[in-house]
């Protein structure tokens, strides 16, 4: 589970269940092997569920290469924006416009 604890708005990653994401095949054919702690923190901060992430990566109609890292693909669907590395790591996630 993720908890928002500590002073100064510190986010602590405990054990968020992201097991439903491991092993899924993204729209670009890359298989998810890892979900970064950064992604887990952003999921908590931005109220994004595992289902939102999975839906975006698997069924995204808009997929393009990252402008800042050519080893990553960006998936946009609805209000969710996900970044997946070619190695299968979900690097970050956001709501579009944030």
MDTraj code that builds the backbone (N, CA, C; nanometers):
import mdtraj as md
import numpy as np

residues = "UNK UNK UNK UNK UNK UNK UNK UNK UNK UNK UNK UNK UNK UNK UNK UNK UNK UNK UNK UNK UNK UNK UNK UNK UNK UNK UNK UNK UNK UNK UNK UNK UNK UNK UNK UNK UNK UNK UNK UNK UNK UNK UNK UNK UNK UNK UNK UNK UNK UNK UNK UNK UNK UNK UNK UNK UNK UNK UNK UNK UNK UNK UNK UNK UNK UNK UNK UNK UNK UNK UNK UNK UNK UNK UNK UNK UNK UNK UNK UNK UNK UNK UNK UNK UNK UNK UNK UNK UNK UNK UNK UNK UNK UNK UNK UNK UNK UNK".split()
xyz = np.array([
    [0.0836, -0.1176, 0.0000],
    [0.0000, 0.0000, 0.0000],
    [0.0876, 0.1232, 0.0000],
    [0.0340, 0.2288, -0.0538],
    [0.1038, 0.3564, -0.0496],
    [0.0454, 0.4384, 0.0632],
    [0.1286, 0.5104, 0.1324],
    [0.0781, 0.5989, 0.2355],
    [0.1368, 0.7363, 0.2162],
    [0.0589, 0.8353, 0.2452],
    [0.1047, 0.9728, 0.2405],
    [0.1327, 1.0115, 0.3845],
    [0.2591, 1.0063, 0.4233],
    [0.2915, 1.0286, 0.5632],
    [0.4153, 1.1146, 0.5770],
    [0.4407, 1.1527, 0.6976],
    [0.5604, 1.2309, 0.7259],
    [0.5354, 1.3783, 0.7099],
    [0.6314, 1.4563, 0.7510],
    [0.6185, 1.6009, 0.7394],
    [0.6575, 1.6453, 0.5994],
    [0.6064, 1.7573, 0.5598],
    [0.6410, 1.8123, 0.4298],
    [0.5789, 1.7361, 0.3138],
    [0.4742, 1.6589, 0.3414],
    [0.4063, 1.5880, 0.2331],
    [0.4866, 1.4727, 0.1765],
    [0.5747, 1.4138, 0.2543],
    [0.6564, 1.3024, 0.2075],
    [0.5681, 1.1840, 0.1707],
    [0.5941, 1.1250, 0.0551],
    [0.5217, 1.0054, 0.0111],
    [0.6115, 0.8851, 0.0364],
    [0.5597, 0.7868, 0.1069],
    [0.6340, 0.6647, 0.1355],
    [0.5711, 0.5494, 0.0591],
    [0.6505, 0.4807, -0.0207],
    [0.6015, 0.3642, -0.0930],
    [0.6190, 0.2441, -0.0018],
    [0.5094, 0.1776, 0.0273],
    [0.5186, 0.0550, 0.1063],
    [0.5053, -0.0606, 0.0089],
    [0.3913, -0.1229, -0.0007],
    [0.3750, -0.2367, -0.0896],
    [0.2510, -0.2204, -0.1766],
    [0.2549, -0.1277, -0.2700],
    [0.1410, -0.1138, -0.3603],
    [0.1368, -0.2385, -0.4485],
    [0.0188, -0.2911, -0.4681],
    [0.0047, -0.4126, -0.5479],
    [0.0004, -0.3767, -0.6957],
    [0.1120, -0.3962, -0.7612],
    [0.1199, -0.3705, -0.9045],
    [0.1384, -0.5011, -0.9814],
    [0.1157, -0.6120, -0.9138],
    [0.1378, -0.7426, -0.9764],
    [0.0517, -0.7628, -1.1003],
    [-0.0650, -0.6968, -1.1071],
    [-0.1502, -0.7080, -1.2258],
    [-0.0873, -0.6439, -1.3489],
    [0.0146, -0.5613, -1.3281],
    [0.0810, -0.4965, -1.4419],
    [0.1983, -0.5792, -1.4947],
    [0.2611, -0.6568, -1.4088],
    [0.3777, -0.7348, -1.4491],
    [0.3339, -0.8460, -1.5452],
    [0.4016, -0.8499, -1.6601],
    [0.3738, -0.9534, -1.7589],
    [0.2736, -0.9142, -1.8663],
    [0.2095, -0.7975, -1.8525],
    [0.1152, -0.7573, -1.9577],
    [0.1923, -0.7083, -2.0800],
    [0.1329, -0.7268, -2.1968],
    [0.1951, -0.6810, -2.3203],
    [0.1345, -0.5463, -2.3581],
    [0.2197, -0.4471, -2.3720],
    [0.1760, -0.3128, -2.4085],
    [0.1369, -0.3079, -2.5567],
    [0.0710, -0.2006, -2.5944],
    [0.0256, -0.1832, -2.7323],
    [0.1409, -0.1881, -2.8325],
    [0.2617, -0.1556, -2.7877],
    [0.3779, -0.1585, -2.8772],
    [0.4527, -0.2917, -2.8725],
    [0.4000, -0.3893, -2.7987],
    [0.4607, -0.5222, -2.7917],
    [0.5571, -0.5441, -2.6769],
    [0.5921, -0.4397, -2.6028],
    [0.6840, -0.4532, -2.4889],
    [0.6086, -0.5140, -2.3706],
    [0.6722, -0.6099, -2.3040],
    [0.6127, -0.6729, -2.1866],
    [0.6598, -0.5993, -2.0614],
    [0.5667, -0.5650, -1.9736],
    [0.5991, -0.4941, -1.8498],
    [0.6698, -0.5891, -1.7538],
    [0.7888, -0.5482, -1.7080],
    [0.8677, -0.6286, -1.6150],
    [0.8841, -0.5621, -1.4795],
    [0.8586, -0.4301, -1.4724],
    [0.8815, -0.3563, -1.3480],
    [0.7960, -0.2296, -1.3473],
    [0.7599, -0.1876, -1.2272],
    [0.6922, -0.0595, -1.2074],
    [0.7793, 0.0184, -1.1091],
    [0.8318, 0.1317, -1.1524],
    [0.9245, 0.2083, -1.0692],
    [0.8562, 0.2640, -0.9444],
    [0.9349, 0.2865, -0.8400],
    [0.8819, 0.3498, -0.7197],
    [0.8276, 0.4887, -0.7528],
    [0.8930, 0.5578, -0.8452],
    [0.8465, 0.6896, -0.8885],
    [0.7035, 0.6798, -0.9422],
    [0.6775, 0.5781, -1.0250],
    [0.5430, 0.5576, -1.0789],
    [0.4434, 0.5323, -0.9669],
    [0.4810, 0.4486, -0.8713],
    [0.3919, 0.4186, -0.7596],
    [0.3571, 0.5454, -0.6815],
    [0.4560, 0.6290, -0.6591],
    [0.4318, 0.7549, -0.5879],
    [0.3368, 0.8442, -0.6668],
    [0.3588, 0.8526, -0.7975],
    [0.2728, 0.9368, -0.8817],
    [0.1303, 0.8827, -0.8874],
    [0.1165, 0.7489, -0.8842],
    [-0.0172, 0.6899, -0.8830],
    [-0.0935, 0.7362, -0.7592],
    [-0.0268, 0.7374, -0.6452],
    [-0.0889, 0.7814, -0.5212],
    [-0.1220, 0.9300, -0.5279],
    [-0.0247, 1.0094, -0.5651],
    [-0.0431, 1.1542, -0.5687],
    [-0.1532, 1.1967, -0.6652],
    [-0.1669, 1.1246, -0.7748],
    [-0.2578, 1.1654, -0.8823],
    [-0.3844, 1.0811, -0.8901],
    [-0.4051, 0.9974, -0.7909],
    [-0.5248, 0.9114, -0.7838],
    [-0.5444, 0.8302, -0.9117],
    [-0.4363, 0.7648, -0.9544],
    [-0.4388, 0.6796, -1.0737],
    [-0.4324, 0.5347, -1.0277],
    [-0.5241, 0.4536, -1.0746],
    [-0.5313, 0.3134, -1.0313],
    [-0.4471, 0.2226, -1.1201],
    [-0.4240, 0.1006, -1.0722],
    [-0.3557, -0.0013, -1.1516],
    [-0.4353, -0.0255, -1.2801],
    [-0.5681, -0.0281, -1.2685],
    [-0.6535, -0.0464, -1.3855],
    [-0.6374, 0.0643, -1.4877],
    [-0.6217, 0.1890, -1.4410],
    [-0.5980, 0.3025, -1.5317],
    [-0.4681, 0.2827, -1.6087],
    [-0.3630, 0.2431, -1.5372],
    [-0.2320, 0.2227, -1.6001],
    [-0.2413, 0.1112, -1.7043],
    [-0.3000, -0.0007, -1.6642],
    [-0.3117, -0.1155, -1.7543],
    [-0.3909, -0.0785, -1.8795],
    [-0.5038, -0.0132, -1.8611],
    [-0.5869, 0.0271, -1.9733],
    [-0.5114, 0.1184, -2.0697],
    [-0.4361, 0.2111, -2.0157],
    [-0.3609, 0.3051, -2.0989],
    [-0.2532, 0.2350, -2.1801],
    [-0.1764, 0.1486, -2.1154],
    [-0.0645, 0.0831, -2.1820],
    [-0.1102, -0.0228, -2.2827],
    [-0.2147, -0.0951, -2.2497],
    [-0.2590, -0.2058, -2.3356],
    [-0.3432, -0.1583, -2.4537],
    [-0.4291, -0.0603, -2.4326],
    [-0.5251, -0.0232, -2.5369],
    [-0.5053, 0.1166, -2.5936],
    [-0.3953, 0.1797, -2.5632],
    [-0.3717, 0.3166, -2.6085],
    [-0.3678, 0.3273, -2.7602],
    [-0.4440, 0.4209, -2.8118],
    [-0.4426, 0.4467, -2.9558],
    [-0.3313, 0.5443, -2.9924],
    [-0.2858, 0.6215, -2.8950],
    [-0.1810, 0.7201, -2.9198],
    [-0.0541, 0.6740, -2.8498],
    [0.0447, 0.6356, -2.9287],
    [0.1728, 0.5906, -2.8757],
    [0.2841, 0.6571, -2.9570],
    [0.3824, 0.7112, -2.8881],
    [0.4937, 0.7764, -2.9572],
    [0.6196, 0.7657, -2.8719],
    [0.7333, 0.7905, -2.9330],
    [0.8610, 0.7852, -2.8624],
    [0.8757, 0.9087, -2.7753],
    [0.9346, 0.8902, -2.6597],
    [0.9581, 1.0010, -2.5681],
    [1.0536, 1.1018, -2.6310],
    [1.0252, 1.2283, -2.6113],
    [1.1129, 1.3342, -2.6625],
    [1.2389, 1.3485, -2.5779],
    [1.2321, 1.3043, -2.4512],
    [1.3462, 1.3207, -2.3613],
    [1.4288, 1.1940, -2.3428],
    [1.3734, 1.0778, -2.3827],
    [1.4463, 0.9522, -2.3693],
    [1.4046, 0.8603, -2.4838],
    [1.4931, 0.8418, -2.5799],
    [1.4583, 0.7638, -2.6998],
    [1.4429, 0.6144, -2.6728],
    [1.4649, 0.5728, -2.5472],
    [1.4464, 0.4319, -2.5111],
    [1.3116, 0.4091, -2.4429],
    [1.2205, 0.5074, -2.4548],
    [1.0901, 0.4986, -2.3905],
    [0.9783, 0.5315, -2.4891],
    [0.8648, 0.4663, -2.4666],
    [0.7432, 0.4951, -2.5434],
    [0.6432, 0.5622, -2.4503],
    [0.5669, 0.6537, -2.5059],
    [0.4643, 0.7258, -2.4313],
    [0.3284, 0.6767, -2.4800],
    [0.2397, 0.6502, -2.3866],
    [0.1048, 0.6045, -2.4170],
    [0.0067, 0.7071, -2.3618],
    [-0.0815, 0.7566, -2.4463],
    [-0.1843, 0.8507, -2.4038],
    [-0.3204, 0.7914, -2.4328],
    [-0.4044, 0.7911, -2.3299],
    [-0.5422, 0.7469, -2.3488],
    [-0.6292, 0.8228, -2.2499],
    [-0.7280, 0.8920, -2.3028],
    [-0.8120, 0.9726, -2.2152],
    [-0.7267, 1.0734, -2.1419],
    [-0.7362, 1.0732, -2.0105],
    [-0.6600, 1.1700, -1.9318],
    [-0.5299, 1.1136, -1.8763],
    [-0.4961, 0.9896, -1.9120],
    [-0.3772, 0.9244, -1.8553],
    [-0.2622, 0.9214, -1.9561],
    [-0.1448, 0.9509, -1.9067],
    [-0.0207, 0.9570, -1.9848],
    [0.0791, 0.8642, -1.9141],
    [0.1226, 0.7559, -1.9814],
    [0.2156, 0.6593, -1.9224],
    [0.3430, 0.6519, -2.0042],
    [0.4559, 0.6282, -1.9377],
    [0.5841, 0.6132, -2.0057],
    [0.6405, 0.4761, -1.9707],
    [0.6706, 0.3978, -2.0750],
    [0.7231, 0.2618, -2.0608],
    [0.8553, 0.2511, -2.1350],
    [0.9585, 0.2039, -2.0645],
    [1.0886, 0.1878, -2.1296],
    [1.0867, 0.0641, -2.2183],
    [1.1792, 0.0595, -2.3137],
    [1.1920, -0.0568, -2.4019],
    [1.2279, -0.1827, -2.3235],
    [1.2833, -0.1656, -2.2029],
    [1.3198, -0.2783, -2.1176],
    [1.2011, -0.3289, -2.0346],
    [1.0872, -0.2593, -2.0433],
    [0.9675, -0.3050, -1.9736],
    [0.9393, -0.2382, -1.8404],
    [1.0099, -0.1309, -1.8086],
    [0.9893, -0.0583, -1.6835],
    [0.8889, 0.0556, -1.7047],
    [0.7820, 0.0578, -1.6256],
    [0.6925, 0.1733, -1.6303],
    [0.7620, 0.2826, -1.5514],
    [0.8048, 0.3860, -1.6215],
    [0.8910, 0.4906, -1.5656],
    [0.8118, 0.5948, -1.4891],
    [0.6987, 0.6384, -1.5465],
    [0.6154, 0.7389, -1.4804],
    [0.4757, 0.7356, -1.5361],
    [0.3862, 0.8040, -1.4680],
    [0.2473, 0.8147, -1.5103],
    [0.1926, 0.9483, -1.4634],
    [0.1041, 1.0045, -1.5438],
    [0.0475, 1.1344, -1.5084],
    [-0.0920, 1.1466, -1.5672],
    [-0.1606, 1.2472, -1.5216],
    [-0.2844, 1.2883, -1.5868],
    [-0.2442, 1.3955, -1.6861],
    [-0.2938, 1.3869, -1.8081],
    [-0.2577, 1.4843, -1.9117],
    [-0.2846, 1.6249, -1.8606],
    [-0.1904, 1.7134, -1.8917],
    [-0.2019, 1.8511, -1.8479],
    [-0.1360, 1.8775, -1.7138],
    [-0.0723, 1.7752, -1.6542],
    [-0.0050, 1.7942, -1.5244],
    [0.1422, 1.7641, -1.5361],
])
top = md.Topology()
chain = top.add_chain()
for i, resn in enumerate(residues, 1):
    res = top.add_residue(resn, chain, resSeq=i)
    for name in ("N", "CA", "C"):
        top.add_atom(name, md.element.get_by_symbol(name[0]), res)
traj = md.Trajectory(xyz[None], top)
